[in-house]
Amino acid sequence: MATSQQLFDTLKTSSNFFLMAGPCVVENEENVMMIAERVLGICQKLNIPYIFKASYRKANRTRLDSFTGIGDEAGLKLIGKVKERFGVPVVTDIHDASEAAMAAEYVDVLQIPAFLCRQTDILVAAANTGKIVNVKKGQFLSPEAMQFAVDKIRQSGNEQIFLTDRGTTFGYQDLIVDYRGIPTMKAMNVPVVLDCTHSLQQPNQTSGVTGGNPAMIETIARAGIATGADGLFIETHPEPSKAKSDGANMLQLDLLESLLEKLVRLKEVVNTL
């Protein structure tokens, strides 16, 4: 398995976009392994560098009775098992500085949730693990403001940084992607990822369950590739309606291959411009 630095260098210099994809949260071993195997097979076929994504715990839920995970250790062990079985790098998010070292034992990329992207102690703790740190841009921040998150990680001695755009607050119950943010953040000399599924969330619904608009995933993804995104982030599930988190905005697994085929062709055109 490549080191974090080798992985970062490979992804940064790839002629194709890379993909961070998987279920929103670890539900059980069968679900995790099946999704990882399916997505890996598609990515190998299309020559897309792949990082398996799953959260070992969902700390940001609207309601107290929402599913949060199967337990931190159990969830992390299953993510680590994906890495061992399929030989792919893996990413998960952390929610507190105290979780960084624990999660780093299992994953290659530590992800900082958008609502926590200004939390200095979390950024520094993640940086200190020596892993790649993927910081999601806060829905409340301008792309330019993400320079300060980058600076905190670099000043902590870690140059392995991704920035991910996941939409910007647009009223109380919607998000919008400002594609100017992709070149703006790329100018910080970091790979930039577009989160194609969380960008379509419709938060703050009166039901207490976040809504979404998955029919627009292809539109968001195509525009991201056209405007220079280095990577895409897509949550996927065989039955989104039965997913235990974020089902309203996830991509049905059976639709992933046809979408990626189109995006690879689009990337080839972009590379010639």
C-alpha positions in Angstrom: 0.0 0.0 0.0 1.3 3.4 -0.9 2.2 5.9 1.8 0.0 9.0 2.3 2.6 11.1 0.5 2.8 8.7 -2.5 -1.0 8.6 -2.7 -1.3 12.4 -2.5 1.3 12.8 -5.3 -0.4 10.2 -7.5 -3.8 11.9 -7.2 -2.4 15.4 -7.7 -0.7 14.4 -10.9 -3.3 12.1 -12.4 -4.6 12.9 -15.8 -8.1 11.6 -14.8 -10.2 12.8 -11.9 -10.2 10.7 -8.8 -13.3 9.5 -7.0 -14.1 9.4 -3.3 -17.2 7.2 -3.1 -19.1 4.9 -0.9 -22.0 4.8 1.6 -22.7 7.7 3.8 -22.2 5.7 7.0 -21.1 2.2 7.9 -24.3 0.2 8.2 -23.0 -3.4 8.2 -20.2 -5.4 6.8 -22.2 -6.9 3.8 -23.3 -3.4 2.7 -19.8 -1.9 3.0 -18.0 -4.7 1.2 -20.5 -5.0 -1.6 -20.4 -1.2 -2.4 -16.6 -1.1 -2.2 -16.2 -4.1 -4.6 -18.7 -2.7 -7.1 -17.3 0.8 -7.2 -13.7 -0.5 -7.3 -14.6 -2.7 -10.3 -16.1 0.3 -12.2 -13.1 2.5 -11.4 -10.6 -0.1 -12.5 -12.5 -0.4 -15.8 -12.5 3.3 -16.4 -9.0 4.0 -15.0 -10.3 6.3 -12.2 -8.2 6.5 -9.0 -10.5 5.4 -6.2 -10.7 6.2 -2.5 -13.4 4.3 -0.6 -15.5 6.6 1.6 -17.7 5.8 4.6 -18.3 7.6 7.9 -17.7 5.4 11.0 -20.1 7.7 12.9 -22.5 10.4 11.9 -22.2 13.2 14.5 -24.3 15.8 12.8 -27.9 14.5 12.7 -31.1 16.5 12.9 -33.0 14.3 15.3 -31.8 12.5 18.4 -33.4 9.2 17.1 -31.4 9.3 13.8 -29.0 6.4 13.1 -25.4 7.4 14.0 -23.4 4.2 13.5 -22.6 0.7 14.7 -20.0 2.0 17.2 -16.7 3.8 16.6 -14.3 0.9 16.8 -16.6 -1.5 14.9 -17.1 1.1 12.1 -13.4 2.0 11.8 -12.4 -1.7 11.7 -14.8 -2.3 8.8 -13.4 0.6 6.9 -9.9 -0.7 7.6 -11.1 -4.2 6.4 -12.1 -2.6 3.0 -8.5 -1.3 2.7 -7.0 -4.6 3.4 -9.3 -6.7 1.3 -9.4 -4.6 -1.8 -6.1 -2.7 -1.6 -7.7 0.7 -1.9 -7.1 3.9 0.1 -9.9 4.8 2.5 -11.3 8.1 3.9 -13.6 8.9 6.9 -14.6 12.0 8.7 -13.7 13.0 12.2 -15.7 15.2 14.5 -13.2 16.2 17.3 -9.5 16.6 17.7 -9.4 13.6 20.0 -10.6 11.3 17.1 -7.8 12.1 14.7 -5.1 9.7 16.0 -7.7 6.9 16.5 -9.1 7.2 12.9 -5.6 7.6 11.4 -4.8 4.1 12.4 -7.3 2.8 9.9 -7.6 5.4 7.0 -5.4 7.2 4.5 -7.4 10.4 4.4 -9.0 12.3 7.3 -12.0 14.4 6.3 -13.0 17.5 8.2 -16.8 18.1 8.0 -17.9 21.4 6.5 -19.4 22.7 9.8 -16.1 22.1 11.5 -13.7 23.5 8.9 -12.8 26.5 11.0 -12.0 24.5 14.2 -8.3 25.0 14.7 -7.8 22.1 17.1 -9.3 19.6 14.7 -7.3 20.8 11.7 -4.1 20.7 13.7 -4.8 17.3 15.1 -5.5 15.9 11.7 -2.4 17.5 10.2 -0.3 16.0 13.0 -1.2 12.5 12.0 0.7 12.9 8.7 -2.3 11.7 6.7 -4.0 13.5 3.8 -6.5 16.0 5.2 -9.6 16.7 3.2 -11.3 19.8 4.4 -14.9 20.5 3.3 -15.7 24.1 2.7 -18.2 25.4 5.1 -21.6 26.1 3.6 -21.3 29.5 5.3 -17.8 30.4 3.9 -16.5 32.0 0.7 -14.0 29.9 -1.3 -11.3 32.5 -0.5 -11.8 32.0 3.3 -10.6 28.4 2.9 -7.0 29.7 2.6 -7.0 30.0 6.4 -7.8 26.3 6.8 -5.0 25.5 4.3 -2.6 27.7 6.2 -3.4 26.0 9.6 -2.6 22.6 8.2 0.5 23.7 6.4 1.8 25.6 9.4 1.4 22.4 11.3 3.8 20.7 9.0 1.5 18.9 6.6 1.3 19.8 2.9 -1.1 16.9 2.0 -4.4 18.8 1.7 -7.6 18.5 -0.3 -10.3 21.1 -0.3 -13.9 20.0 -1.1 -16.8 22.2 -2.2 -20.2 20.9 -1.0 -22.4 23.9 -1.8 -23.2 27.2 -0.1 -26.2 28.1 1.9 -29.0 29.5 -0.3 -31.9 30.5 1.9 -32.9 28.3 4.8 -33.5 25.0 2.9 -31.3 24.8 -0.1 -27.7 24.9 -1.3 -26.1 26.2 -4.5 -22.7 25.4 -6.0 -20.7 28.5 -7.1 -18.3 27.0 -9.6 -16.0 30.0 -9.3 -14.9 28.4 -6.1 -13.1 25.5 -7.9 -10.4 27.7 -9.6 -10.3 30.0 -6.6 -9.3 27.1 -4.3 -7.1 25.4 -6.9 -5.0 28.6 -6.8 -4.1 27.6 -3.2 -2.1 24.8 -4.8 -4.2 22.0 -3.5 -6.4 19.4 -5.3 -10.0 20.5 -5.2 -12.9 18.0 -5.0 -16.6 18.6 -5.7 -19.1 16.8 -3.5 -21.8 16.0 -6.0 -24.3 14.6 -3.5 -24.1 16.8 -0.4 -24.3 19.8 -2.7 -27.8 18.7 -3.4 -29.0 18.4 0.2 -32.1 20.3 1.2 -31.5 20.8 4.9 -33.8 22.1 7.7 -36.9 20.3 6.5 -39.8 20.3 9.0 -39.8 16.5 9.1 -36.4 16.6 10.7 -35.0 14.6 7.9 -32.7 16.3 5.3 -34.1 16.2 1.8 -32.2 16.2 -1.5 -32.4 16.3 -5.3 -30.4 13.4 -6.7 -31.8 13.9 -10.2 -29.3 16.8 -10.5 -26.2 14.7 -9.5 -25.0 14.4 -13.1 -25.5 18.1 -13.8 -23.4 19.0 -10.7 -20.7 16.5 -11.6 -20.4 17.5 -15.3 -20.1 21.1 -14.4 -17.5 20.2 -11.8 -15.3 18.4 -14.3 -15.8 21.2 -16.9 -14.6 23.8 -14.4 -11.5 21.9 -13.3 -12.3 19.8 -10.3 -9.5 17.3 -9.6 -11.8 14.9 -7.8 -15.4 14.0 -7.2 -17.1 12.9 -4.0 -20.2 10.8 -4.5 -22.2 8.9 -1.8 -23.8 5.8 -3.3 -26.1 3.0 -2.0 -27.9 0.1 -3.7 -31.2 1.3 -2.2 -31.0 5.0 -1.2 -34.5 4.9 0.1 -33.4 2.4 2.7 -30.0 4.0 3.5 -29.7 4.9 7.2 -28.2 8.4 6.5 -28.5 10.9 3.6 -30.6 8.6 1.4 -32.4 11.6 -0.1 -29.4 12.9 -1.9 -27.4 9.7 -2.6 -26.8 8.2 -6.0 -28.3 4.7 -6.7 -25.4 2.4 -7.1 -26.7 0.9 -10.4 -26.5 4.4 -12.0 -22.8 5.0 -11.1 -21.1 3.3 -14.0 -23.0 5.1 -16.7 -22.4 8.5 -15.0 -18.7 7.9 -14.6 -18.4 6.8 -18.3 -19.8 10.2 -19.3 -17.5 12.0 -16.9 -14.4 10.3 -18.1 -15.2 11.3 -21.7 -15.8 14.8 -20.6 -12.5 14.9 -18.7 -10.7 13.8 -21.8 -12.1 16.7 -23.7 -11.3 19.1 -20.9 -7.7 17.9 -20.9 -7.3 19.0 -24.5 -8.4 22.5 -23.9 
